[in-house]
Amino acid sequence: MVARFDPAKARVFIIDSYHFDFQREQIDVEMYVRTAAEARANCIRLGAYNHYGYAIYPSKVAPVAPGCNLDYVREFVEVGKKYGVSIIGYINAGMDAVGPAARGEFLALDEQGNPRRWGAVGDDPDWSTYFMCPNNPGWLDYVRQITDEVMERGVVGTYFDETIEPRCFCPICRQKYRERFGKEMPPSSDWNQAEFWEDPVQASEYLTFRCETLLEFRQALVKHTHQNNPDALAMINCGGFLQTYCGGVGTSPEETVEFIPDMDGLLTEAQIRCSGQPIWHASENALFADHLPFRPWVHVEYGAGGWPFSSVSQAELIVKTGMLVARGARPALFNYHLRNPRGMEGVKKAFSLVADNEDILENTKSVAEVAVVFHRPTARLYGRDKITERYEWCFRGMHHALASCHTCFDVLYPRIPELDKLKNFRLIVLPSVAILSDAEQEAIRHYVREGGNLLVTGEIATHDSLGNLIGNSGLSDVLGCHITGRAEHTITIASGGFRPYAHCYAHVLDRHPALSGFEVGDYIPLSAWLLDVELTTGKSLASTIRPPDHPPMVGLGPEVSFPSILLNQFGEGRVVYLPSLPGRVYFEYELPDVLMLISSIVRWLLDGKPTVQLEAPCTVEMSLRWQEHKERYILHLIDWSGSLKTLGDSGPITVSGIVRLPERFQVADVGTLDGKPVSWNQRDDGSIQFEVPVNKWQALVFQTG
């Protein structure tokens, strides 16, 4: 039997079979495995059956990669045993070019009955990879046979990729849809077009069907793996928690875990250099880790754009690895050339920090006083054909701002939980959560009435369960205002092809601790998209400056009475409402005044006494975790000072701060991730004051006596 590998302690190298040119070189398996082991990797995810439909072993089912004359899966497994590196078999379960697709079998078809293409390969536009139909029993049987062949070679588990729903309109899918809903499939499946959403009921049914199709297909693959070997791992690439990275409005990681409780792990994407994402994107999917029954894998790197074998700096690898581990995820390094000694030095440093400190990384959970809500129904049915602009940028910018102002926060998803879970937090942040059920609204209302605090931005409970506009907010009593209108104030400058020009501001009218750092008369940038609100019990701290109605960039526009920053007392709790999109503005532009606004509001709602209070640049992120079996707290500090897209080795910075741990928690010692000494003392009120050097990633371990 195959020994069970623990994915919760994985340090993964991802080697897809297109790393190899079997026709031009002899593959030195020992060199690959030895290099990975020397860099402290303990697992290789090996591309046994790739996107094009080629196997890298003597398959009796699939075509073998040209020039491949050895059983490379078995070779990697055997050499891996020598170096203590486990091999997980990668299996493409959704695409083909040279096997069944070449014979016209199992293909996913579009609305007109044409095969759905993933894209051309190489310079030949006629040589394409095609999507396969997950509802076709022939394709499922084909993947099962591939799985059996890969597993019999001794891998510790399977990793299924491309388990996607390709919007198939083949006869099998059409018949299954008729049986499910008693009607024909809709004529269009492009949910990125507004026309798709003209009938919200039909759109919702179609998405339900696609989600069910994908979940059933994934479940069948996991079940088959465990039937083959109950001790083997069955893992799935779930894309990501953000809609952008989970196949548009397809299924999500949490839905997959709920539907397939016996799966052993998943990977979520973090395509930083591949798609030009900023450094802090590494931690976004990791934020969701504590809500899963296992530690997810997240990409440390996905390849530098069109140069997947190039290396990034040592500092960058350490920062991104730290971001993942500090949130409870595990690092997986994709598309890294194992024959690049300079690049591998950085990998070894990053993975060594994890390997040498597993004792303080295992079995920890987040300690947070703030929660930001990621609301799946809102993302799908309010976001619709403009998911990123309407919703995701609002959430992502708020996540980025909370991290930049040194807040201990968690993510609540996919919906608002019960009141008992809300009570674990002193502050709930709701960025543009347009769709809330009656039960969710009531949970929020009770939470605030009993002393919880809210920071609300944009739409809130203004749309029904299908994403249709209701008008006023269902939580108007909590907000202290009515929503009376909405508009996007942009000026498009045609001559230079510039982006729309917002020119909207909050005009500060009153001094208040929630606006610490601002003076009366200051102008704070607002999004171009604004809501008109009418006060009831709330108080306005700032009016709104709209764009001028004459040619742009000619002074300020008119000042209107609609508030842009509102406070309200509801029961024992406090509410701050910003009827605009500050998260989206911060995501797109990182304006310092927007960060200062969010930081000041959060600090005020936490009564000026957050659990952790740092003196550090906004490029220092933190995460506080509790390790119950060792009775200690771990504070991770990650410094990504430098460019948003690349980091150099700039050396350590000094970070100081105060940690307010629960009452009666007496600290006997404070250790560090790298063993460097830290200056600290526990004050009379029980808080701990500290000062420590941080060279990209540091952790403080607060140990009881």
PyMOL commands that set and color helices and strands:
alter all, ss='L'
color gray80, all
select helices_A, chain A and resi 7-9+17-19+29-38+72-83+100-103+137-151+171-181+194-197+200-228+243-245+253-259+272-275+279-283+285-291+314-326+341-355+358-361+376-382+384-404+419-422+438-449+476-479+513-515+582-589+592-605+628-630
alter helices_A, ss='H'
color red, helices_A
select strands_A, chain A and resi 12-15+43-49+86-92+95-96+117-121+124-131+157-161+233-237+265-268+297-301+330-334+365-366+370-373+409-412+427-431+453-457+481-488+504-508+523-526+529-535+539-545+559-570+573-578+612-615+620-627+632-639+653-659+667-672+679-682+688-694+697-704
alter strands_A, ss='S'
color yellow, strands_A
deselect
rebuild
show_as cartoon
